[in-house]
Structure formats: structure tokens, C-alpha cells
Amino acid sequence: MNKIPKHIGIILDGNRRFARKLMLKPWKGHEWGYKKIEQLFDWCKEIGIPELTLYTFSVQNFNRPKNEFDYLMNLFNEAFGKLIREKDLPENKQKLDQIQIQFIGRTWMFPQEVQENMRKLSELTKNNGPYTVNFAMAYGGREEVLDAVKKIADSVKKGKLDIDSINEESFSKKLYLQSEPELIIRTGGDHRTSNFLIWQSHYSEWFFLEKTWPEFEKEDLLQVINEFSTRERRFGK
């Protein structure tokens, strides 16, 4: 691998299908998916990938069946709460002090407890580095663009922004996420972008894998990065 991406986006797809293979309730697959994210952090640090953006929960996912939705909310609270509680334990301190955790999306849509845990975790890690993990929560690419347009319109209305000064740079600053992934991976076998980072991914290299997210392994990540390093990125030139 002679070209390591600085920023990777991943659509974590296939958790429910994985659970069905094991004859479990479909939503049980999310727990396996969560454990895989913990492993992913270690792989990226070892390889030297400084930023990850993970499509964790979309705006449309709020329409999931109530039992699955409630299970996911409990899982989010458990995962985020665990990180908050264990942040200063000796065995975790060095590891977690290197990671800044951010949440992008319409996070106000979540139950209050989930919102509070996200806020606490963001605040606790805001000065950490050199690694960054962005959790796309209550996220949608079109929704992100619409929210940015509203911010632009409000700035123009209040006289803080001149219409003639609106360009790609000024617009990007109103998005949830300003950085752009060089590489995006979708697991689960579907070949769709599913409303993920539609502005930021305009020149990203996409990889679609048949494996579900819980089946994803370090070797799969290395293989994708190896193929990425062979691609010529011309950016329209």
C-alpha cells in the first residue's frame, strides 16, 4: 500500500441480514456491528488512517419497527455511556485520549438521553487527536444540504452574507462535515450511495462489498486500501 487515505467513510450495512443468518432477531445484528466498530478503531490506528465517518443511523431509520428502534436507542446509550464512564480508566485513557468523537446530523431527533450522551462524549473528546471519528446520526445527505441552505438563507436575511459571496467554500462551511473522504466503503451487497455525504463525496472512490458489516475484517480493509492506492484520481482533469 503506497497511498493511505486520510479520510474513509463507511456505510455500515447488513447487520440485520447477518443476524438472520444466525437465526437471531434481526435487530440483534446491530450489537455485532457495534463490536466491529470497536475493532475498526484499532485497525485504522494501526494502518495510519486519521479520520473516519461512519453512517450509523439515517433520518429514514426512524421509521424502523418500534422494538428495533428501542433496541438501537438502548445500544447507543450503552455504547456512548460506556465510553464516557471508562474514558479515564488506565487501560483506556491513552487509547481514548487520541480520538476526537463527533456527531453529524439532526441529532435533536433522538431521545433526550441519547442526545445527552452524544453531547457529553463530544465535549469530553473535543481536544483529542490525532484521530477523528464522525458518527453520522439522524443523518441524510439531502437533509444536510437543505439545512446548509437554510443557514445560508438566514445569514443573507440578517445581512451577514452577501449573495454574490456564496461559493463552494462558503457553502461547505455550513455543512455538518467540512472534510471530504477520499474513499467510501459500503458493506452488505447493495450498490447504492443511500444519501451518504452527497456533497463531500463528489470525488470519493467508492467500494461496494458483498460482506455484511459484522463480517467485515481487517483483511477486507487492507484489500480495499490496496486497490484504492492503485487508482488514478484525476478529479475531472
KOLTI-577261 format. One record per residue: residue in one letter; chain; x negated, y, z negated of N, C-alpha, C in turn. Coordinates in steps of 0.2 Angstrom, whole numbers, plus 5000, padded with zeros to 4 digits. Example, Ala and Ser with C-alpha at 12.3 -4.5 7.8 and 13.67 -1.06 7.14 Angstrom:
<atoms>
ATOM   r   c     nX     nY     nZ    caX    caY    caZ     cX     cY     cZ
ATOM   a   A   4934   4972   4961   4938   4978   4961   4934   4984   4961
ATOM   s   A   4936   4989   4965   4932   4995   4964   4936   5000   4961
</atoms>
This chain:
<atoms>
ATOM   r   c     nX     nY     nZ    caX    caY    caZ     cX     cY     cZ
ATOM   m   A   4996   4994   5000   5000   5000   5000   4996   5006   5000
ATOM   n   A   4996   5010   5006   4991   5016   5006   4995   5022   5005
ATOM   k   A   5002   5022   5004   5006   5028   5004   5012   5026   4998
ATOM   i   A   5011   5029   4992   5015   5028   4987   5020   5034   4987
ATOM   p   A   5027   5032   4987   5032   5038   4987   5032   5041   4980
ATOM   k   A   5032   5048   4980   5033   5052   4974   5040   5051   4971
ATOM   h   A   5045   5050   4975   5052   5050   4973   5055   5045   4976
ATOM   i   A   5058   5040   4972   5063   5035   4975   5070   5035   4972
ATOM   g   A   5075   5035   4977   5082   5034   4975   5084   5027   4976
ATOM   i   A   5088   5025   4971   5091   5018   4972   5098   5018   4970
ATOM   i   A   5102   5015   4975   5109   5014   4974   5110   5007   4971
ATOM   l   A   5112   5006   4964   5112   5000   4960   5118   4996   4962
ATOM   d   A   5118   4993   4967   5124   4990   4969   5124   4982   4969
ATOM   g   A   5130   4979   4967   5130   4972   4967   5131   4969   4960
ATOM   n   A   5132   4973   4955   5132   4970   4948   5138   4965   4947
ATOM   r   A   5144   4967   4950   5150   4963   4949   5149   4957   4953
ATOM   r   A   5147   4957   4959   5146   4951   4963   5141   4946   4960
ATOM   f   A   5136   4949   4957   5131   4945   4953   5134   4941   4947
ATOM   a   A   5139   4944   4944   5142   4941   4938   5147   4936   4941
ATOM   r   A   5150   4937   4946   5155   4932   4949   5151   4925   4951
ATOM   k   A   5144   4926   4953   5140   4920   4955   5139   4916   4949
ATOM   l   A   5139   4919   4943   5138   4916   4936   5144   4914   4933
ATOM   m   A   5150   4915   4937   5157   4913   4934   5158   4917   4928
ATOM   l   A   5156   4924   4928   5157   4928   4922   5163   4933   4924
ATOM   k   A   5165   4937   4919   5170   4943   4921   5166   4947   4925
ATOM   p   A   5169   4950   4930   5165   4955   4935   5161   4960   4931
ATOM   w   A   5164   4963   4927   5160   4969   4923   5154   4967   4919
ATOM   k   A   5154   4961   4917   5148   4958   4914   5142   4959   4917
ATOM   g   A   5142   4960   4924   5136   4961   4928   5133   4967   4927
ATOM   h   A   5136   4972   4924   5133   4979   4923   5128   4978   4917
ATOM   e   A   5129   4973   4912   5124   4973   4907   5118   4970   4910
ATOM   w   A   5118   4965   4915   5112   4963   4918   5109   4968   4922
ATOM   g   A   5113   4973   4925   5110   4978   4929   5106   4983   4924
ATOM   y   A   5109   4984   4918   5106   4989   4913   5099   4986   4911
ATOM   k   A   5098   4980   4910   5092   4977   4908   5087   4977   4914
ATOM   k   A   5089   4977   4920   5085   4978   4926   5082   4985   4926
ATOM   i   A   5086   4990   4924   5083   4997   4924   5078   4997   4919
ATOM   e   A   5078   4994   4914   5073   4994   4909   5066   4992   4912
ATOM   q   A   5067   4986   4916   5061   4983   4919   5058   4988   4924
ATOM   l   A   5063   4991   4928   5061   4996   4933   5057   5002   4931
ATOM   f   A   5058   5004   4925   5054   5010   4922   5047   5007   4922
ATOM   d   A   5046   5001   4919   5039   4999   4919   5035   4998   4925
ATOM   w   A   5039   4995   4930   5036   4994   4937   5034   5000   4940
ATOM   c   A   5038   5006   4939   5036   5012   4943   5031   5015   4939
ATOM   k   A   5030   5015   4933   5024   5017   4929   5018   5014   4932
ATOM   e   A   5018   5007   4932   5013   5003   4934   5010   5005   4941
ATOM   i   A   5015   5006   4946   5014   5007   4953   5011   5015   4954
ATOM   g   A   5014   5019   4949   5012   5026   4950   5018   5030   4954
ATOM   i   A   5024   5029   4953   5030   5032   4956   5032   5037   4950
ATOM   p   A   5031   5044   4951   5033   5049   4946   5040   5050   4945
ATOM   e   A   5045   5049   4950   5052   5051   4950   5056   5046   4953
ATOM   l   A   5062   5045   4949   5067   5040   4951   5074   5044   4950
ATOM   t   A   5078   5042   4955   5085   5045   4955   5089   5038   4956
ATOM   l   A   5093   5037   4951   5097   5031   4951   5105   5032   4951
ATOM   y   A   5108   5029   4956   5115   5030   4957   5119   5026   4952
ATOM   t   A   5121   5028   4947   5123   5024   4941   5131   5024   4941
ATOM   f   A   5134   5029   4942   5141   5029   4942   5144   5035   4946
ATOM   s   A   5148   5034   4951   5151   5039   4955   5157   5042   4953
ATOM   v   A   5159   5047   4956   5166   5050   4954   5171   5045   4956
ATOM   q   A   5171   5042   4961   5176   5037   4963   5176   5031   4958
ATOM   n   A   5171   5030   4954   5171   5024   4950   5176   5025   4944
ATOM   f   A   5178   5031   4943   5183   5032   4938   5189   5029   4939
ATOM   n   A   5190   5026   4945   5196   5023   4947   5196   5015   4946
ATOM   r   A   5190   5013   4943   5189   5006   4941   5195   5004   4936
ATOM   p   A   5196   4997   4936   5201   4995   4931   5199   4997   4924
ATOM   k   A   5204   4998   4919   5203   5001   4913   5198   4996   4909
ATOM   n   A   5199   4990   4909   5194   4985   4905   5187   4986   4907
ATOM   e   A   5186   4987   4914   5179   4988   4916   5177   4995   4914
ATOM   f   A   5181   5000   4915   5179   5007   4913   5177   5007   4906
ATOM   d   A   5181   5004   4902   5180   5004   4894   5173   5001   4893
ATOM   y   A   5172   4995   4896   5166   4991   4895   5160   4995   4897
ATOM   l   A   5160   4999   4903   5155   5003   4905   5153   5009   4901
ATOM   m   A   5159   5012   4898   5158   5018   4893   5154   5015   4887
ATOM   n   A   5156   5009   4885   5153   5007   4879   5145   5005   4880
ATOM   l   A   5144   5003   4886   5137   5001   4888   5133   5007   4889
ATOM   f   A   5136   5013   4892   5132   5019   4892   5131   5021   4885
ATOM   n   A   5135   5021   4881   5134   5024   4874   5129   5019   4870
ATOM   e   A   5129   5013   4871   5125   5008   4868   5117   5010   4871
ATOM   a   A   5117   5010   4878   5110   5011   4881   5107   5018   4879
ATOM   f   A   5111   5024   4879   5109   5030   4878   5107   5031   4870
ATOM   g   A   5112   5028   4866   5111   5029   4859   5105   5025   4857
ATOM   k   A   5104   5019   4860   5098   5016   4858   5091   5020   4859
ATOM   l   A   5091   5023   4865   5085   5027   4867   5084   5033   4862
ATOM   i   A   5090   5036   4860   5090   5041   4855   5087   5039   4848
ATOM   r   A   5090   5033   4846   5088   5031   4839   5081   5028   4839
ATOM   e   A   5079   5025   4845   5072   5022   4844   5067   5026   4847
ATOM   k   A   5068   5032   4849   5063   5036   4853   5057   5037   4849
ATOM   d   A   5057   5038   4842   5051   5039   4838   5048   5033   4835
ATOM   l   A   5051   5027   4836   5048   5021   4834   5041   5020   4837
ATOM   p   A   5036   5018   4833   5029   5017   4835   5028   5013   4842
ATOM   e   A   5032   5008   4842   5032   5004   4848   5035   5007   4855
ATOM   n   A   5039   5012   4854   5042   5016   4859   5040   5023   4861
ATOM   k   A   5037   5026   4855   5035   5033   4856   5031   5035   4862
ATOM   q   A   5025   5031   4863   5021   5033   4869   5025   5032   4875
ATOM   k   A   5028   5026   4876   5032   5025   4882   5037   5030   4884
ATOM   l   A   5041   5032   4879   5047   5036   4880   5045   5044   4880
ATOM   d   A   5039   5045   4877   5036   5052   4877   5034   5054   4884
ATOM   q   A   5033   5049   4889   5031   5050   4895   5036   5051   4901
ATOM   i   A   5043   5050   4898   5048   5050   4903   5053   5056   4901
ATOM   q   A   5054   5060   4906   5060   5065   4906   5066   5062   4909
ATOM   i   A   5071   5062   4905   5078   5059   4907   5083   5065   4909
ATOM   q   A   5086   5065   4915   5090   5070   4917   5097   5067   4919
ATOM   f   A   5102   5070   4919   5109   5068   4921   5111   5072   4926
ATOM   i   A   5113   5070   4932   5116   5074   4938   5123   5072   4940
ATOM   g   A   5127   5077   4940   5134   5075   4942   5139   5079   4938
ATOM   r   A   5145   5077   4939   5151   5081   4935   5151   5077   4928
ATOM   t   A   5146   5078   4924   5146   5074   4918   5152   5076   4913
ATOM   w   A   5155   5082   4914   5160   5083   4910   5166   5079   4911
ATOM   m   A   5166   5074   4916   5172   5070   4917   5172   5064   4912
ATOM   f   A   5166   5063   4909   5165   5057   4904   5168   5058   4897
ATOM   p   A   5170   5053   4894   5172   5054   4887   5167   5058   4883
ATOM   q   A   5170   5061   4878   5166   5066   4874   5159   5062   4871
ATOM   e   A   5160   5056   4868   5154   5053   4865   5149   5051   4870
ATOM   v   A   5151   5049   4876   5146   5048   4882   5142   5055   4884
ATOM   q   A   5146   5060   4884   5143   5067   4886   5138   5069   4880
ATOM   e   A   5140   5068   4874   5136   5070   4869   5129   5066   4869
ATOM   n   A   5129   5060   4870   5123   5056   4870   5119   5058   4876
ATOM   m   A   5122   5059   4882   5118   5062   4888   5115   5068   4886
ATOM   r   A   5118   5073   4883   5116   5079   4881   5110   5079   4876
ATOM   k   A   5111   5074   4871   5105   5073   4866   5099   5070   4870
ATOM   l   A   5100   5065   4874   5094   5062   4877   5091   5067   4882
ATOM   s   A   5094   5071   4885   5091   5076   4890   5087   5081   4886
ATOM   e   A   5090   5083   4880   5087   5088   4876   5080   5085   4873
ATOM   l   A   5081   5079   4870   5075   5076   4867   5069   5075   4872
ATOM   t   A   5071   5074   4878   5065   5072   4883   5064   5078   4888
ATOM   k   A   5067   5084   4887   5066   5089   4892   5059   5091   4893
ATOM   n   A   5054   5090   4888   5047   5092   4889   5043   5087   4890
ATOM   n   A   5045   5081   4892   5041   5075   4893   5039   5074   4900
ATOM   g   A   5034   5070   4901   5031   5069   4908   5025   5064   4907
ATOM   p   A   5023   5062   4913   5024   5065   4920   5029   5061   4924
ATOM   y   A   5033   5057   4920   5038   5053   4924   5045   5056   4923
ATOM   t   A   5049   5056   4928   5056   5059   4928   5061   5053   4930
ATOM   v   A   5066   5052   4927   5072   5048   4929   5078   5052   4929
ATOM   n   A   5081   5053   4935   5088   5056   4935   5093   5051   4936
ATOM   f   A   5098   5051   4931   5104   5046   4932   5109   5050   4935
ATOM   a   A   5112   5048   4941   5117   5051   4944   5124   5048   4941
ATOM   m   A   5127   5052   4937   5133   5050   4933   5139   5055   4935
ATOM   a   A   5144   5052   4936   5150   5055   4939   5148   5059   4945
ATOM   y   A   5144   5056   4949   5140   5059   4955   5144   5058   4961
ATOM   g   A   5143   5062   4966   5145   5061   4973   5142   5067   4977
ATOM   g   A   5139   5065   4983   5135   5069   4987   5140   5075   4989
ATOM   r   A   5146   5074   4992   5150   5079   4994   5152   5083   4988
ATOM   e   A   5154   5080   4983   5156   5084   4977   5150   5089   4975
ATOM   e   A   5144   5086   4975   5138   5091   4974   5138   5097   4978
ATOM   v   A   5139   5096   4985   5139   5101   4990   5144   5106   4988
ATOM   l   A   5150   5103   4987   5156   5108   4985   5155   5112   4979
ATOM   d   A   5152   5109   4974   5150   5113   4968   5145   5118   4969
ATOM   a   A   5140   5117   4973   5135   5121   4975   5138   5127   4979
ATOM   v   A   5143   5126   4984   5146   5131   4987   5150   5136   4983
ATOM   k   A   5153   5133   4978   5157   5137   4973   5152   5141   4969
ATOM   k   A   5146   5139   4967   5141   5143   4964   5139   5149   4968
ATOM   i   A   5138   5147   4974   5136   5152   4979   5141   5158   4980
ATOM   a   A   5147   5155   4981   5153   5160   4982   5154   5164   4976
ATOM   d   A   5153   5162   4970   5154   5166   4963   5148   5171   4963
ATOM   s   A   5142   5169   4965   5136   5174   4965   5138   5179   4970
ATOM   v   A   5140   5178   4976   5142   5183   4981   5147   5187   4978
ATOM   k   A   5153   5185   4975   5158   5188   4972   5156   5193   4967
ATOM   k   A   5151   5191   4963   5149   5195   4957   5143   5200   4960
ATOM   g   A   5142   5200   4966   5137   5205   4969   5130   5203   4967
ATOM   k   A   5129   5196   4965   5122   5194   4963   5118   5191   4969
ATOM   l   A   5122   5190   4974   5119   5187   4980   5121   5190   4986
ATOM   d   A   5117   5192   4991   5119   5194   4997   5120   5188   5002
ATOM   i   A   5126   5189   5006   5127   5183   5011   5121   5182   5016
ATOM   d   A   5118   5187   5018   5113   5186   5023   5106   5183   5020
ATOM   s   A   5106   5183   5013   5100   5179   5010   5102   5172   5009
ATOM   i   A   5107   5169   5010   5109   5162   5009   5105   5158   5015
ATOM   n   A   5101   5154   5012   5097   5149   5017   5097   5142   5013
ATOM   e   A   5093   5138   5017   5092   5131   5014   5089   5131   5007
ATOM   e   A   5084   5136   5006   5081   5136   4999   5086   5139   4994
ATOM   s   A   5089   5144   4995   5094   5147   4990   5099   5142   4989
ATOM   f   A   5102   5139   4994   5107   5134   4993   5105   5128   4989
ATOM   s   A   5099   5125   4990   5096   5120   4987   5096   5121   4979
ATOM   k   A   5094   5127   4977   5094   5129   4970   5100   5128   4966
ATOM   k   A   5106   5128   4970   5112   5127   4967   5115   5120   4966
ATOM   l   A   5111   5115   4969   5112   5108   4969   5111   5105   4962
ATOM   y   A   5113   5100   4960   5112   5096   4954   5104   5094   4954
ATOM   l   A   5102   5092   4960   5095   5090   4960   5091   5093   4966
ATOM   q   A   5086   5096   4964   5082   5100   4969   5077   5096   4973
ATOM   s   A   5074   5091   4970   5069   5087   4973   5072   5082   4978
ATOM   e   A   5068   5080   4983   5071   5075   4988   5067   5069   4988
ATOM   p   A   5071   5063   4988   5067   5056   4988   5065   5055   4995
ATOM   e   A   5059   5052   4995   5056   5050   5001   5058   5044   5004
ATOM   l   A   5061   5040   4999   5063   5033   5000   5069   5031   4996
ATOM   i   A   5074   5028   4999   5080   5026   4996   5081   5019   4997
ATOM   i   A   5083   5015   4992   5084   5008   4992   5092   5007   4990
ATOM   r   A   5095   5003   4994   5102   5001   4992   5102   4993   4992
ATOM   t   A   5104   4991   4986   5104   4983   4985   5111   4981   4986
ATOM   g   A   5113   4975   4986   5119   4972   4987   5122   4970   4994
ATOM   g   A   5118   4971   4999   5120   4969   5005   5124   4974   5010
ATOM   d   A   5127   4979   5007   5130   4984   5011   5126   4989   5014
ATOM   h   A   5127   4991   5020   5123   4996   5024   5127   5003   5025
ATOM   r   A   5128   5005   5019   5131   5012   5018   5127   5016   5014
ATOM   t   A   5128   5023   5015   5124   5028   5010   5129   5030   5005
ATOM   s   A   5135   5029   5005   5140   5029   5000   5140   5036   4996
ATOM   n   A   5139   5041   5000   5140   5048   4997   5134   5049   4992
ATOM   f   A   5128   5047   4993   5122   5047   4988   5117   5052   4991
ATOM   l   A   5116   5058   4988   5111   5063   4989   5111   5065   4997
ATOM   i   A   5117   5067   4999   5118   5068   5006   5114   5074   5009
ATOM   w   A   5113   5079   5004   5109   5084   5006   5101   5083   5005
ATOM   q   A   5099   5080   5000   5092   5078   4998   5089   5073   5003
ATOM   s   A   5094   5068   5005   5091   5063   5009   5090   5064   5017
ATOM   h   A   5091   5070   5019   5091   5071   5026   5085   5068   5030
ATOM   y   A   5079   5067   5027   5074   5064   5030   5071   5058   5026
ATOM   s   A   5075   5055   5021   5073   5050   5017   5072   5043   5022
ATOM   e   A   5068   5039   5020   5068   5032   5023   5072   5028   5019
ATOM   w   A   5077   5024   5023   5082   5020   5019   5080   5013   5020
ATOM   f   A   5081   5009   5015   5080   5002   5015   5087   4998   5012
ATOM   f   A   5089   4994   5016   5095   4990   5013   5094   4983   5012
ATOM   l   A   5095   4981   5006   5093   4974   5004   5099   4970   5002
ATOM   e   A   5098   4963   5004   5104   4959   5003   5105   4957   4995
ATOM   k   A   5099   4957   4992   5099   4955   4985   5104   4960   4981
ATOM   t   A   5108   4957   4976   5111   4962   4971   5106   4965   4967
ATOM   w   A   5108   4971   4963   5104   4974   4959   5101   4970   4953
ATOM   p   A   5105   4966   4950   5102   4962   4944   5097   4957   4947
ATOM   e   A   5097   4955   4954   5092   4950   4956   5086   4954   4959
ATOM   f   A   5086   4960   4959   5080   4964   4961   5074   4963   4957
ATOM   e   A   5068   4962   4960   5062   4960   4956   5056   4965   4958
ATOM   k   A   5051   4965   4955   5045   4969   4956   5043   4968   4963
ATOM   e   A   5043   4962   4965   5040   4960   4972   5044   4963   4977
ATOM   d   A   5051   4964   4976   5055   4967   4981   5053   4975   4981
ATOM   l   A   5052   4978   4976   5050   4985   4976   5043   4986   4979
ATOM   l   A   5039   4981   4978   5032   4982   4981   5033   4981   4989
ATOM   q   A   5037   4976   4991   5038   4975   4998   5041   4981   5002
ATOM   v   A   5046   4984   4999   5049   4990   5002   5044   4995   5002
ATOM   i   A   5040   4996   4997   5035   5002   4997   5030   5000   5002
ATOM   n   A   5028   4994   5003   5023   4992   5008   5025   4994   5015
ATOM   e   A   5032   4992   5016   5035   4994   5023   5035   5001   5024
ATOM   f   A   5037   5005   5018   5038   5012   5019   5031   5015   5021
ATOM   s   A   5026   5012   5018   5019   5015   5019   5017   5014   5027
ATOM   t   A   5020   5010   5030   5018   5009   5037   5023   5013   5042
ATOM   r   A   5028   5016   5039   5032   5020   5044   5029   5027   5045
ATOM   e   A   5030   5029   5051   5028   5036   5053   5034   5041   5052
ATOM   r   A   5033   5046   5047   5038   5050   5046   5037   5057   5050
ATOM   r   A   5041   5058   5055   5040   5064   5059   5044   5070   5058
ATOM   f   A   5049   5069   5054   5053   5075   5052   5056   5079   5058
ATOM   g   A   5058   5075   5063   5061   5078   5069   5056   5081   5074
ATOM   k   A   5049   5080   5072   5044   5083   5077   5042   5079   5082
</atoms>
